[in-house]
Amino acid sequence: DGGITQSPKYLFRKEGQNVTLSCEQNLNHDAMYWYRQDPGQGLRLIYYSQIVNDFQKGDIAEGYSVSREKKESFPLTVTSAQKNPTAFYLCASSTTGWPGELFFGEGSRLTVL
Amino acid sequence: GENVEQHPSTLSVQEGDSAVIKCTYSDSASNYFPWYKQELGKRPQLIIDIRSNVGEKKDQRIAVTLNKTAKHFSLHITETQPEDSAVYFCAASFPGGTSYGKLTFGQGTILTVHP
């Protein structure tokens, strides 16, 4: 069954700790994205990657890092430098030939205690 | 960069009424405008999109209109049903350079359809 899988669904973190959110897709899509969703602020782009071993900063990249070592995987690390990390994080992918439909994962909710 | 403003933030209608959500964008180079629907606890999904060479597009009860001169586009839902209740996001995108494949989303509209 093709799709995008994010894990974990819920995550709690203490202040000062880094945490990594997983995103895996089996849709054979080239492009992958990380968005942050906060109430009343829509979806804001953190990082995106069009091909393996390459990625670009989005609008709110500070305090986050990513890697794209495999086509299927695009993990996001929320570092201790992110001042307000509590949020809902959505991963998405799309085919080449922009514009194209974004296929989203079910999201990961991060809470910093 | 691109900026997308979406209104209203909440919209409440009676079943059977029409609903209209409006978005404005700042970059005249933007040429692709999708709408995503996110039901409670679920992932956003594309419901309709329009490109800048088209003024209107319909798909059953939903339609999108685009006014390039005024830089705004709207989602129209007719004969609303309770299952239309969700958060709706508009977005805008322009091609080229490092912005290839980058969508800028509006703030979202919470639509509630009362039976």
Interface residues (C-beta under 8 A of the other chain):
Chain A: A31 Y33 Y35 G40 Q41 G42 L43 R44 L45 Y48 Q50 Q56 G58 D59 L90 S94 W98 P99 E101 L102 F104 G105 E106 G107
Chain B: G1 V4 Q6 S9 N31 Y32 P34 Y36 K42 R43 P44 Q45 L46 D49 R51 F89 A91 S93 P95 T98 Y100 G101 K102 L103 T104 F105 G106 Q107 G108
